Amino acid sequence: MIATGRTAGEAERARDGMRAQVAFYDSTPTYRGVLVIEGREEAAERLHRLSVRGAWREMPALVDDGLLDAVCTSATWSDLPAALARRYRGRATRLMPYAASTAAPWGEIAAEVRRIAG
């Protein structure tokens, strides 16, 4: 998952959108393992209960910055290649961005990640 934007403000707003996405995913039993690994079993239970009640607007508040950062890379477009290279160097040979921003210059970002990762 990627939260990005042309400016820091845009990237921060994208984080809010990803926070809601993470809350949605982590409310389901299928993704509970992510929260268990992060030591957040209680959050998994609370998110699931809120989802059953349809309390979607309350759920993002349970995804704090630490949990969001565990599953989401956040950076401006210009800083994103370095952030992705730091996060995934030696761990991945291929990346498939999951991001709300369709306006991002993905071709340029990918080329820069390849250049940095060498």
C-alpha positions, 0 to 999 in steps of 0.5 A, a space after each residue: 500500500 502506498 500513500 503519496 501525493 505531489 506535496 506533503 499535504 497531499 501525501 498526508 491526505 492519502 494516508 487518511 484514505 489508506 488508514 480507512 482501507 487498512 481498517 476495512 481489511 483488518 476488520 476481516 478474519 482473513 487479515 487478522 494475521 497482520 494485526 497478530 504479527 503487529 501485536 494488535 489482536 485487540 484492535 482486530 477484535 474491535 475492528 471486526 465488531 465495528 464492521 459488524 455494526 456497520 460503524 465504518 466511519 469509526 474504524 480508521 481511528 483504530 489504525 494508528 500511525 505505527 500500524 499504518 506504517 507497518 503496511 503502507 509506504 508514505 511519501 511525496 512523489 519525489 521521495 517515494 522511489 527512495 522510500 520504496 527502495 529502502 523498504 523493499 531492497 533485498 526483500 522483493 524483486 517486483 512491486 505492484 503499487 496499491 495506491 489511491 493516487 492514479 495521478 502519480 507519475 508511476 512510470 517515472 517512480 518505477 524507473 527511479 526505484 530501479 535506478 536506486 535499487 540497481 
